[in-house]
């Protein structure tokens, strides 16, 4: 399968059951539009749980109104690569491994 890369156009928070998920709208380099989910590990890196809810295991639903604008600002226009796992498409930010600093 070829690697699909693109740019995040928008982000939306949603609840699946009682769990926070982030759905992204991505325009691929080819011009095609895709919907993809942000993996939990990447969402946690962008929006640390400890900052918003501390040690509490339960968060109020109103917190989504705070998280969504933050998520939008942190993801919009960022480059991602798309991949599939268990019939769902995900988007991950590009790795630092390919970046080389000039000597």
N, C-alpha and C positions, 0 to 999 in steps of 0.2 A: 504494500500500500504506500502510495506517495505521501510525503509529509505536506500537510496543509498549514500554511502560515497566514496570519492576517492581523487586523487591527480591531480592537474592541470599540464598538460604537456606543454601546450602552450596557448598563448593569441593573439588575433588579433583584431584590431580596424576596424570598418566599419561604414559607414553612412547609416542610414535608413531614407530616405528623406533627411533632413538636420540635423538629430540628431545623436550624437555619441553613438555607441553601442560597447560592448566588447563581443566577442565570445570566449569561452574557449574550449579547448580540454581536457577532463578529463578521466583518467583511473580509473575505479572503483576498489574497493578492490577485487572484483571477477575477475578482468582482462578485463572486457568489456570496450570498449571505447565509450564515449559519447561526443556530442557537447552540450554546454549549454551557455546561456547568463548570464552575470553578471547584477544583478538588478541595476537600476540607482542609488539608495542610496549607494550601495557598491562601484560603480564606482566613485561616488562623494567623498566618504571617502578616496579612494586611490589617486585620482587625483583631488584635489580641483580646481574648475573652477577659483577661484579668483587668484590663482598663475599663471595660464597660460593666461587668457584672461581678467582679471580684471572685470570691470563692463560692458564691451562691450557685446552686444547681438549677435554679429556676429564674428566668428573666421575664419581665413584664412585656406583653405584646407591643406596648407603646415604644419600646426600645428600637423596634424596626424603623420607626420614623427618624431616629438618630443614625442608625447604621446605613440605611440606603443612600443618603447623600454622600456619606463618607466613602462608601464602596464605589459610587459613581466617579467621584473625583480621583480615587486611587487607581481605577482601572481604565477609564476612558482614554482612548488613543494609544494604549499600550499594545506592543506587539506580542502575539501569542502563537503557539502551535496547537493545532487541534489533534485529538486522538480519541479513540473509542474504547470503551470497556463495558462489557455486559450490556450491550445495546443502548448505551448512552454516550453522547459525545461530551468530551471535556476539553477545557482550554487551560494550558499551562504557560506561564511566562517563560521567555527564552532564558536559557542557561548562561551563567557567567563563563562556563568552560570554553566557549568559542571566542571570548573576548581576550585580545592580546594587547598589552600596553607597550607603547613604543619605548625603545631603549634610549 
